[in-house]
Amino acid sequence: MTQEDTLIESTQSADTDSLLIPLNAAQPSAEAVVEAEPVYRATILFVDDEANILRSLARLFRGRDLKILIAESGESGLKVLSEEKVDLVVSDMRMPNMDGAQFLTKVYEGWPDTERLLLTGYADITATVGAINQGRISRYIAKPWVDDEILGAVDNALKLKQLKHEKQELEQQIEAQNNELEQLNQTLERKVEQRIKEIHSSNERLKSNYVTSIKVFSNLIELRGGALSGHSRRVAEIAVKIGTEMKLPRPVLQEILLGSLLHDVGKIGFKDDILSKPLAQMNIEETNMHRSHTQNGQEALEALGDMEKVSLIVRSHHEMWDGSGYPDNLSGDRIPLTARIVCVANDYDGLQAGTLTVTRLKPEAAVKMIQMGSGKRYDPVVVRAFERVVFGDEIGAHEYVVTAAELKVDMVLSRDLFSSDGALLAVANTKLSDEEMVKRLLEYKNHDNSALKIVVKK
């Protein structure tokens, strides 16, 4: 196959067949190339000895912001790879001189970072196994292909390459940080007077880098977008605020921060349709898979010696105060306090993001759902701290919010009590002097079917 046999096409063209041009065709001036060169999100090389197949593939991927390179043999494909930076190779199996398995093996040996897909017929199963073992292909696609299948396979392969690239960048960043730390440790021997200052500076930088690395890792799953985007960060913010309101020590707040950022790490292998489906719409199989993420996440973190307490948060953040949660059906104080805090923060954000219910709730409605779950799904003490956080300055130092179910005789209302439609139920400084008053408020709450904001004095 000569250089003239290798064709290049842009999927942004208006007519694919009319814009196939040989590599050695007359080229425009350097200035014109710079001005007209489009920006592509990825480059794909299709290799097949049948020109009509190549044209079909080019038409299929037209308009997807991809640069398409075409070669009609394995030899021509290798030449293209030597001259162009290619993100993904899609090769046919049956080709003369060099079949797809042989070609993809050479691609793996020469360009291991390039993703590889194979187009093959059902009769080529033996050769396909060879391509999997020797060419290390990501997957194979049966011919004749289904358009949606090959489009999805290419998108997944490009996403996989992007994840590998980001993982490599993260590893390089960590290696650079380790090298920086090693150099810093060497300088500590130079002057005794500076040793304590340098150690302190190093520790602070390590803590910052450690948390930054955790944040980068927690964002891997959120790269797939949808309702997950920003979820872990928001859960971490509200959970740390709740812990701060409860006056927990700094090391425990650090555990809450890391546990919140990593609480969904066990979902990293889930399919997109599971990640985007609200829990209320999942079938039994999907629900069981969703529940497995708590244990998967704990197992992933247990390998890190310093993450034992954080891994317990990941395991137990779906346990419920009344014992109806999972995976261990823990109840009450048997659930780690840190996990109880993350549970409230996680559900508060999930209710608004639409991952728990079919419809997304407004913040006010999400707060009411948390309040209604106090003493059932959630630790009442944590819910009170959560209320002080979400209500901000509305709750004073000498008052706190209770649910109707938590009302007791001798409690004193700190503020006027209104129904959901604005009717005054009781005035400020009213003392619940007997069981009858408590009963009336409970009956009204059940009739109104809403969470009353009841503020009482401490």
C-alpha positions, 0 to 999 in steps of 0.5 A: 500500500502506497502513501497515496492509499492513505486517506484523511477526512474531517468529520466536520466536512459537509460531504465525506465522500467528496473530501477524501484527500491523499496524504501527498496531495498538494498542500496549502500554504503554512499560513492558510493551514494555521488559519483553517486548522480546526480543533478536534477533541480526539483523532481516530484511525479506521483501518479496513481493506474495503473502501465502502466500509471506510466511507460508511464509518466516516459518514457515521462519525461525521459531525462528532468533532473528531479527526478521522484518519483512514487506511486501507491496510495494516501497513498503511495504518502503521505508516499513519501512526508513525506520522500522526498522533492517534487516540483510537484505532478501529481495525477490521479483522480480515485484511490481506497480508496483515490481519487485524490481530497482527496489526493491533499487536504492532499498534500495542507494541509501538503505541501502547497509549493508543486505544484499540477496537476490533471489527470482526465477524462471528466466524473469526473467534479464534483470531479475535482471542489472539487480538485480545491476548496479543493486541490488548484491544479494549473490546471487539464489535461484531460485523455487521455493526449496530450504529449505536453500539459502535458509537457507544464503544468509540465514546467509551474508549475515548473516555477510557483514554481520558481517564488513563491520561488523568490518572497518569497526570495524577501519578506524575503530580504525586511523584513530583510531590514526593520528589519535592518532599525528599528534597525538603528532607535533605535540606533539613540537615543543613541548619538546626535552627531551621529544622523545626520551621521546615518540618512544620512547613512540610507537614502543612504542605503535605496535609494540603496536598493530601486533601487535594489528591483526595479531592481529585480522586473523588472527582473521577466518578463525577467526571461522568456528570449528571446529578453526580457533578459536585455531589461529594464536594457539597456533602463534604461542605454541609457535613463539616459544618454540622460537625463544627456546629457539634464542636467536634475536634479537628481530627474528627472533622478531617475524617468527616471531610475525607469520608464525605469526599470518598463516600461514593468511591464504591460507585466508580465501576457502575454503569451510567444508567445506574448512576443516573437513575433515582434510587426510587426507580431502581429494580431489585437487581439495581438496588442490590448493586447500588447497596454494594457501593458502601462495602466496595468503597470500604474495601478500596480504602482499607489498603491505605493504613491511615484511612481505617476510620474514613473507610468506616464512614464510607461503609456506614453512611447509609445505616439508619438510626432505627436499624433499617439501613445497610449494609450491617443494619446498625442502629442508634449509637452503634453507627459511628457518629461521623457516618451519622453526620455524612448520612444526613448531609448525603440525603439532604443533597441527594433529595435536591439532586434527584438521586433519591426521589423521582423529582428534585426537591427544593432546599426547604422541602429537603430540610422538611424531609430530613426533619421528618426522618429525625429519630427514624432514619437520622440521629436527632442530635445530628438533625438539630445541628443540621437545622442550626446550620441550614437556618443559620442565624435564625436559631439563637444560642439559647434555642433549638428546633424540635419535631412535633414527635420530640415535644415534651411537657414543660418545653417552652416555645421560643417563637410563635408557632405557625402552620404551613398555611400561616395560621398561628398555632401557639405564641412565643413563651407558651409552656407545654403544661400538659400532655393535652397540649402536646397531643393537640400539636401532634394531631395537627402535624399528622393532619397537616402532613408537613414538618412544623418548625418548632423552636423551643428554649434550652 
